[in-house]
Amino acid sequence: TESKSESKAESKSDATAEQTKAAASNIGNADYVYAKINVPYADYYYGEVNNIAPEENPASLKANLTAPDAVKDLRAAGQYDSVSSVTAQKMKSFPVADSEAVGQGSQYKGVVGVNVAISKSLYEDAKKAIEEKKTSENALLTLVGEMTTTTDTTPTEYKVLNSDGTLSKTVGNVTKDNKAKAEITSTSKYGNYQIDLSDINLDIKNVQGVLLETDDGKKYGLEHLENIWVKPAELAFAVEAFKENHGNDVDYLRYADMQGKTIKKITYLLADADDIEVDTSLYVTKKAPDGYKLTGDEKVNYAADGTKINYKLETADTKYKLSRIVYKNSNVKWTADTSTDGVVKLPKEAGPGKYQLIFSSDTYNDLSMTVTVDSGLKEGDIKFENNAIVIADNAQKIDAKMYLDGINSAKVNDTEYKGGKGRSFGKNAFNEDGSVKLDAATKGDDGEKPIFASGKNTVTLKADGYPDFTFEVNK
């Protein structure tokens, strides 16, 4: 799984976790039956973002088939409609999402197995309407039609289906997690903004949804794959047109007014469990004014005593400073020298490769530039001898370990290793001294798979700042 590790503003609390009521009242069991159904995102989030309560007098409720569809606006494109992906690879990773394959791609339509309560009176009336082949202006009959099995047992958490076809906000308990920390950045491959939480225990298998609440009291729902990642502590959203790194267009209209607001709370809506709430103070920076830009070296030569990168910031009176450096999709742990204006000097432990330099301000979105630090090695300087990678003597003192650390993709026979598997290939397939691990394996959905097959293996390694290298491994 790819990591979206980004950082900027932080929110934390030292108090221990406490429990609070999520709903103003407990509707009880006597007048209701319960079912698990699949719910489209628009219907799922309508009650949450609009604070919809269960209707009163449940014993006398009847189907309101002529009530207009209150959720109509949320069904519009760019609001809470389906998530489309150009691939179907991640469908199994989101078991709580109602997804289906569409050609070579996939579509995520809503949430699977949502607990829904409905008054017995309303349920019987709606079933009768369905039997009589009546139609409804709203989603009432559609949702009731999903209720193939009901129970009198009250679940841990549930939504209530009202007579006008709307679902209430979740009824249940919320656990406030005061140990969790949240950070936000405006530099991400997955949206205009990304939030990363740490010190929080989450499992994507029961994350039905996530709510962001801003300082003006407005709530925003997040959808699987597009906003909620396989690692559910990683969230992203867009406020304007955005194409993420897999080529998918990200919906943004529902978040378009978030710039300049502060996210005060993040709530994870969990299946058959208490929801988790995290207090935050995450400022959503505004789009940088036209003319603000960062330029600089696109390629520099590696220096063993520290590589220098030249840059130029054009930001009027706004103060920007280097906030972090990203290498192989992760923030570096070392610190660069910025004591000279217009120059970032990397420490000696920063080897050849591609680096993203990110500059931040308190008001506007990040500015970033990417630079390749070139090793200076030529074709033939990298060899495979005696089952080991060997680097020819060079003035830069680059060795096998440094080269293997820089690998970001590989191909073994017909199998390609990209993304996280590509970035970790050097470590997984070789020892630090360059010797090959003939028994190396990678983990996947179907268990471990050997990297090298018996017999001859044709291997191609790619690393930014180095020439491509193809060789044979015999096992």
WOZI-V982690 format. One record per backbone hydrogen bond with DSSP energy under -0.5 kcal/mol. CO is the residue of the C=O (numbers start at 1). NH is the residue of the N-H. If there is no record, write none. Layout:
# WOZI-V982690
co & nh
CO & NH
CO & NH
This chain:
# WOZI-V982690
co & nh
4 & 6
9 & 184
11 & 182
18 & 176
20 & 174
25 & 27
29 & 32
31 & 120
33 & 118
34 & 151
35 & 37
35 & 116
37 & 114
39 & 111
40 & 44
41 & 45
42 & 46
43 & 47
45 & 49
46 & 50
47 & 52
47 & 169
48 & 51
52 & 169
57 & 60
58 & 61
63 & 65
64 & 67
65 & 137
68 & 70
69 & 72
71 & 74
71 & 75
72 & 75
73 & 76
74 & 80
76 & 79
78 & 254
80 & 42
82 & 84
83 & 108
85 & 106
88 & 91
90 & 93
90 & 94
91 & 94
94 & 97
96 & 112
97 & 99
98 & 109
98 & 110
100 & 107
102 & 105
105 & 102
106 & 85
107 & 100
107 & 109
108 & 83
109 & 41
110 & 98
111 & 39
114 & 37
115 & 159
116 & 35
117 & 161
118 & 33
119 & 123
120 & 124
121 & 125
122 & 126
123 & 127
124 & 128
125 & 129
126 & 130
127 & 131
128 & 132
129 & 134
130 & 133
139 & 143
140 & 144
141 & 145
142 & 146
143 & 146
144 & 147
146 & 148
151 & 34
158 & 171
159 & 117
160 & 162
160 & 168
162 & 165
163 & 64
166 & 162
170 & 172
171 & 158
172 & 22
172 & 23
173 & 275
174 & 20
174 & 176
175 & 177
175 & 277
176 & 18
176 & 178
178 & 13
181 & 198
182 & 11
183 & 196
184 & 9
185 & 194
186 & 188
189 & 245
193 & 237
194 & 185
195 & 235
196 & 183
198 & 181
200 & 202
203 & 206
204 & 207
206 & 208
206 & 271
209 & 269
210 & 222
211 & 267
212 & 220
213 & 264
213 & 265
214 & 217
218 & 214
220 & 212
222 & 210
223 & 227
223 & 228
224 & 226
227 & 229
227 & 236
228 & 225
230 & 232
231 & 234
233 & 197
233 & 235
234 & 229
235 & 195
237 & 193
242 & 244
242 & 250
244 & 247
248 & 244
250 & 242
251 & 238
252 & 255
253 & 256
255 & 258
258 & 261
261 & 284
262 & 215
262 & 264
263 & 282
264 & 280
265 & 213
266 & 278
267 & 211
267 & 269
268 & 270
268 & 276
269 & 208
269 & 209
270 & 273
275 & 175
276 & 268
277 & 177
278 & 266
281 & 283
282 & 263
283 & 285
284 & 260
286 & 365
289 & 292
293 & 314
295 & 312
298 & 372
300 & 374
303 & 306
307 & 346
309 & 344
310 & 297
312 & 295
314 & 293
315 & 318
318 & 320
321 & 360
324 & 358
325 & 332
326 & 356
327 & 330
329 & 5
330 & 327
336 & 338
337 & 345
339 & 341
340 & 343
342 & 311
343 & 345
344 & 309
344 & 346
345 & 337
347 & 350
349 & 351
353 & 373
354 & 328
355 & 357
355 & 371
356 & 326
356 & 358
357 & 359
357 & 369
358 & 323
358 & 324
359 & 367
360 & 321
363 & 286
364 & 361
367 & 359
369 & 357
371 & 355
371 & 373
372 & 300
372 & 374
373 & 353
374 & 302
378 & 381
381 & 383
381 & 392
383 & 385
383 & 390
385 & 388
387 & 436
388 & 385
390 & 383
394 & 397
399 & 403
400 & 404
401 & 405
402 & 406
403 & 406
403 & 407
404 & 407
406 & 464
409 & 462
410 & 417
411 & 413
411 & 460
412 & 415
414 & 416
415 & 412
416 & 418
417 & 410
418 & 421
418 & 422
419 & 423
420 & 424
422 & 425
424 & 428
425 & 429
426 & 430
429 & 437
431 & 434
434 & 389
435 & 431
436 & 438
437 & 440
440 & 451
440 & 452
442 & 449
444 & 447
447 & 444
449 & 442
455 & 475
457 & 459
457 & 473
458 & 413
459 & 471
460 & 411
461 & 469
462 & 408
462 & 409
463 & 466
465 & 375
469 & 461
471 & 459
473 & 457
473 & 475
